[in-house]
Amino acid sequence: MKNAHEPYHVNLFRPKSGYMKGEVAIMLAVLAGWAVVTFGFQLLLMLTESGGSGSWLTGFSFFNLPFHFWFTAQMLPLWFIIICALFNLCIDRLTERQSRRRNGFHD
């Protein structure tokens, strides 16, 4: 058994094989999904801007608000909740699969 005073090293850029590689892959997928929705919509607004008049998405109103205001206020918190749920589901599946392998029950 290792010395109890020895520090435990974790490197997300060089994960150990098995569970940690799967865990890092899930984290990167969740971060990529968050970045795409958060920054992708703002980039879409910027790219669809025509001249100085703004984007057609800015001109579109939803519940009497410009669409990008509504999207930011409603959809991004909802997307955060969806991402949290997906992360937990994926980690649970990974943990279950890893515990089956450890106990000798293969899929």
C-alpha positions as CSV (number, residue, x, y, z in Angstrom):
1,M,0.0,0.0,0.0
2,K,1.2,3.5,-0.8
3,N,2.3,5.9,1.8
4,A,-0.6,7.9,3.3
5,H,1.4,11.1,3.2
6,E,2.2,10.8,-0.5
7,P,0.2,13.3,-2.6
8,Y,-2.4,12.0,-5.1
9,H,-1.8,13.3,-8.6
10,V,-4.6,13.8,-11.1
11,N,-3.9,15.2,-14.6
12,L,-6.9,15.9,-16.8
13,F,-4.7,16.1,-19.9
14,R,-3.1,12.7,-19.3
15,P,-5.8,10.6,-17.6
16,K,-5.1,7.1,-16.4
17,S,-6.8,4.3,-18.4
18,G,-10.3,3.1,-17.5
19,Y,-12.7,5.2,-15.5
20,M,-10.8,8.4,-15.6
21,K,-10.5,8.5,-19.4
22,G,-14.3,8.1,-19.7
23,E,-14.9,10.7,-17.0
24,V,-12.6,13.2,-18.8
25,A,-14.3,12.5,-22.1
26,I,-17.7,13.2,-20.6
27,M,-16.5,16.4,-19.0
28,L,-15.1,17.6,-22.4
29,A,-18.3,16.7,-24.2
30,V,-20.4,18.7,-21.6
31,L,-18.0,21.7,-21.8
32,A,-18.2,21.6,-25.6
33,G,-22.0,21.4,-25.5
34,W,-22.1,24.4,-23.2
35,A,-19.7,26.4,-25.3
36,V,-21.6,25.7,-28.6
37,V,-24.9,26.8,-27.2
38,T,-23.6,29.8,-25.2
39,F,-21.2,31.3,-27.7
40,G,-22.6,29.8,-30.8
41,F,-25.9,31.7,-30.6
42,Q,-24.0,35.0,-30.0
43,L,-21.7,34.2,-33.0
44,L,-24.8,33.4,-35.1
45,L,-26.2,36.8,-34.2
46,M,-22.9,38.5,-35.2
47,L,-22.6,36.6,-38.4
48,T,-26.2,37.3,-39.5
49,E,-25.9,41.0,-38.9
50,S,-26.7,42.9,-42.1
51,G,-25.0,46.3,-42.2
52,G,-25.7,48.4,-39.1
53,S,-29.3,47.4,-38.8
54,G,-28.7,44.3,-36.7
55,S,-29.5,40.7,-37.3
56,W,-32.9,39.3,-38.5
57,L,-32.8,37.3,-35.2
58,T,-32.6,40.6,-33.3
59,G,-35.6,41.9,-35.2
60,F,-37.7,38.8,-34.4
61,S,-39.7,39.3,-31.2
62,F,-41.0,36.6,-28.9
63,F,-43.3,37.5,-26.0
64,N,-42.8,41.2,-26.9
65,L,-39.0,40.9,-26.4
66,P,-36.2,40.6,-29.0
67,F,-35.5,37.0,-29.5
68,H,-31.9,37.0,-28.4
69,F,-33.0,38.5,-25.0
70,W,-35.5,35.8,-24.5
71,F,-33.1,33.1,-25.6
72,T,-30.4,34.2,-23.2
73,A,-32.8,34.6,-20.3
74,Q,-34.8,31.4,-20.7
75,M,-33.0,28.9,-22.8
76,L,-29.4,29.2,-21.4
77,P,-30.5,28.3,-17.8
78,L,-32.7,25.5,-19.2
79,W,-29.7,24.3,-21.2
80,F,-27.6,24.3,-18.0
81,I,-30.1,22.1,-16.3
82,I,-30.2,19.7,-19.3
83,I,-26.4,19.5,-19.4
84,C,-26.3,18.7,-15.6
85,A,-28.9,15.9,-16.1
86,L,-27.0,14.5,-19.1
87,F,-23.7,14.7,-17.2
88,N,-25.2,12.8,-14.3
89,L,-26.7,10.1,-16.5
90,C,-23.4,9.6,-18.4
91,I,-21.4,9.4,-15.2
92,D,-23.8,6.9,-13.7
93,R,-23.6,4.7,-16.8
94,L,-19.8,4.9,-16.7
95,T,-19.7,4.0,-13.0
96,E,-22.1,1.1,-13.5
97,R,-20.1,-0.2,-16.5
98,Q,-16.8,0.1,-14.5
99,S,-18.2,-1.6,-11.5
100,R,-19.4,-4.5,-13.6
101,R,-15.9,-4.9,-15.1
102,R,-14.4,-4.8,-11.6
103,N,-16.8,-7.5,-10.3
104,G,-16.3,-9.7,-13.3
105,F,-19.7,-9.1,-15.0
106,H,-18.9,-8.0,-18.6
107,D,-21.5,-6.5,-20.9
